[in-house]
Amino acid sequence: AGEILTKEFMLSFPEVCDLEYVDVIASQRVNATVSAFFDSKTDPATLGKLTDRVSSFRGKKKKINSVQLRIADNSQNTSIIQGFNFEFTPKQRNVSTP
């Protein structure tokens, strides 16, 4: 059993963004589950299990600034995580004009 907790990645600031996809690359994936903390919230959102070398998950979150991944493996074997990617769409902040 093991756990990876990434650093918190600032995707957009001061504007917010919509997280479209999270991709996780793993050469071995046994029983690993991917969760995400959005904007340093205390409860992570479960994205799903690693099923392929590149597993893609819907972002499930709108109007955020940052994301932190948690990958937990509850098996006797070792999962090898090689990387991850975030696909997001920055949102323009509302600017009032005189």
N, C-alpha and C positions, 0 to 999 in steps of 0.2 A: 504494500500500500504506500502511496506517496501523493504529494500535492505540489503543484507549481502555482505561485502567486506572482504575476508579472508586476512591473512598476505601473503606475497610473499614467496613461497616455493622454495628453491634452490634444484633442482632435481639432477644436476650434475655440478661440477666445478673443475678444469678449463675445463674439457672436456664437450662437448655438449651431448644432448640426443634427441631421437625421442619420442615424447609423443604419445603413442598408444591409451590409453583410459582414460577418466575421469568418475568415478562412483560417483553418489550423492545419499545418503540414506536419505529418507524423509518419516516420518510417515503420514504427511498431505502435500499435494501438490495441490494447487488450480489453480493458474495461474502463476506459477513461471518459469522464464526463466534463464538459466545458460549461462554466458559468461565468457571468460578468457582473461586475459592480459598475454602476453608472453614476457619475458625479459623486463618488465616495459614499454612496449609500451603504448602510450596514447589511442589508439583505441582498445577496446576489440573485440574479435571474438565471435560471438554468436554460442554456441554449440547446444542449443535446449531447449525444455520445459521438465519439470519433468512430467513423465507420470505414473511411477510405484514406488513402495517402493524403489527399486534400479533402477535408470535410468543410463544407460551407454551411453556415447557419444564417438565418434571417436576423437582422439586427434587433428587431422587436422594440426599439426605443427611438423616440422622437424628441427633439429639442434638448440635447445634452451637450456638455462641454468635454467630458472625459470618460474614459473606460479603462477598467483593469480586469484582466482575465484570471480565472482560477480554473486549473485543470487538475482533477482528482482521479486517482486510479486505485481501485479497491481490489486488485488481484495480486497473485503471487509473482506474476511476470512483470517485466519492466516495459513501460511505454517510452518511446523515444520521440520527443516533440522537437521538431526541427525549426519551426517558425510559425508566424501568424501574420495576418494582414487585416486591415480594417478598410471597408469601403463606406464612405460617408458623403453626404451632400451638405455643404455649408449653407446656412440660411442667413439672408441679409437682416441686419437688425433694423428696427424701425427708427428712422431719423426724421425728426420733424423739421420742416423747412419754413422759414418765415414768410 
